[in-house]
Amino acid sequence: MLLAIDAGNTNIVFAVFGDEGQIRGEWRSSTNVNRTADEIGVWLSQLMTMDNIDRSKVKACIIASVVPASLFSLRTLCRKYFGCQALVVGAAEVDIGIKVLLDRPEEVGADRLVNAVGAYQEYGGPMIIVDFGTATTFDVIDAKGNYLGGVIAPGVNLSLEAMHSASAQLPRVAIGRPDRVVGKNTVQAMRSGIFWGYVGLIEGTIARICHEIGSHMDVVATGGLAPLFTECTSVLKWSDPDLTLKGLLAVHRLNSR
């Protein structure tokens, strides 16, 4: 079995894949660079036991991290609790199977590259991947799966928190689809502005990308808020919450040959 670890700025996702490529278990933890390998190991071992997964059958690990400070603990976790050296996406010796056609390829986050690999494996190309994470990212791949670049915008929850923090009279609100665009009170107006504002951001950015590339492109959305936005705009063709994990599985298989 394979342990795949996706370490983002807000959360770390751990998933165990069976030998046939199916997800046997998936767990989420808040990102805390001060957590030791032992703390993570005890927590993860208990969750695996609760899901009837034998830790000793995990024979390989792969990590994609956008938090460099977390790498030491995660690598130690893989070595100490699973007896293997983890593949780390972005390391020179790890082949991701696609070309990164940028001026400075080393600047691209590992999660964005893994999303590109997962999208190409699942849906082909050319393709736009929209990831609703701490930041909302738009990543573009060509017909061969090569990574062409992308767009980075503030994430939905980050924008909500910024409004609350910077304005004395604006409360903290939860994201959700409003019943109407014109709010009748402050909370309704804030929810409408964030939700429909991001719908406009999604539709406008995708239209401009397609215009710049010169052709129509299908779009897959991932991240926690992907289903919410996929329901209300036709430009998002698919919602795939496990896209990053599928990309990690694909990279592991490529490097295991």
Secondary structure, DSSP 8 states (H G I E B T S, - for coil): -EEEEEE-SSEEEEEEE-TTS-EEEEEEEE--TT--HHHHHHHHHHHHHHTT--GGG--EEEEEES-GGGHHHHHHHHHHHH-S--EETTSTT---SS-B-SSSGGGS-HHHHHHHHHHHHHH-SSEEEEEESSEEEEEEE-TT--EEEEEEEE-HHHHHHHHHHH-TT---------S-SS-SSHHHHHHHHHHHHHHHHHHHHHHHHHHHHTS--EEEEEETTHHHHHTT-TT--EE-TTHHHHHHHHHHHHHH-
